[in-house]
């Protein structure tokens, strides 16, 4: 469990405290229609991709495409970091990539529709390198009429 | 993760997100974030608990209603601590438990001995996360053994082979009778297997390699921070 860093074992707290985070001018959250009318996409930074797709490599700020119908057993993780638990993912895809939960919320009418394609980056990227790929992805999402992106870290 | 929130929202895509490390999110200040206290690697909290995961996802989605950001909402629910199984011992006798570190034959025999357990695990769960490298497990183990002899595969392939082996071991161990907790199985991998000993023996060799990719592997992406105490001090 990750509480405040001050509550973690020293070795883990030191590792996390040493990660340099980028800073940005504030980005105002956009308004939009009610969730029941929105089209939702999942964007993971767990380094997920279909088995056989290009594994992520150190410094890789690109993303992989995950068609919604990809069977859970076809998804693997090539995040380069070793400093997070993978046994949860091994047990249940949804603890990292909640695609079945999203489907359930859609079936219940809580969200309007689901993107036919979801995406994954590998979180250990240089933010400056990722910007161009994120902008390109935004163009794809707009063409797909997505107006709700759920960002899931690992 | 938070950087993507800035980039996408500025490009016109509304975002919400989960935060696992509040201190990081307080610096990055993405438009919307739901801070959870879960273990790194488990952003939805609890495997195989659909109701728990659904509550987390709904809380993250609910933030779309708000435009008063950048905002960090604190998710109130915590994951119960796992049951204390102090005294857990691996119930499986592996072939090389007493052997020297890095013996190629020992590692190969160990990988082979886990095959039945891994098969059981896959039949139980219907899936495996092994398969990034494209190598069969004996071939992946052979790359590790060769690296211990100073014959290194390309860094990315060696890293993928090692990560596949880690997944193979941990998935297999989850199928043991009385499998213990994930933390106990990870302690088993690093403390009791020939593979764990091989990785610890490999670390200084990689850290001293000529190739920058191999040095990166040895220094940063081989042994988790929580296991580095097992390395011999240089």
Interface residues (C-beta under 8 A of the other chain):
Chain A: X1 X2 X3 X4 X5 X9 X11 X12 X14 X15 X16 X17 X19 X21 X22 X23 X24 X26 X27 X28 X29 X30 X31 X32 X35 X38 X40 X43 X45 X51 X52 X55 X57 X58 X71 X72 X73 X75 X76 X77 X78 X80 X81 X82 X83 X84 X85 X86 X87 X88 X89 X90 X91 X92 X93 X94 X95 X96 X98 X100 X101 X102 X104 X105 X110 X111 X121 X123 X127 X130 X131 X134 X135 X137 X138 X139 X141 X142 X146 X147 X148 X149 X150 X151 X152 X153 X154
Chain B: X1 X2 X3 X4 X5 X6 X7 X8 X9 X10 X11 X12 X13 X14 X15 X16 X17 X18 X19 X20 X21 X22 X23 X24 X27 X28 X29 X30 X31 X32 X37 X38 X39 X40 X41 X42 X43 X44 X45 X46 X47 X48 X50 X53 X54 X56 X57 X58 X60 X61 X62 X64 X65 X66 X67 X68 X69 X70 X71 X78 X79 X81 X125 X126 X127 X128 X129 X130 X131 X132 X133 X134 X156 X159 X160 X163 X166 X167 X170 X171 X174 X182 X185 X186 X213 X216 X221 X222 X223 X224 X225 X226 X228 X229
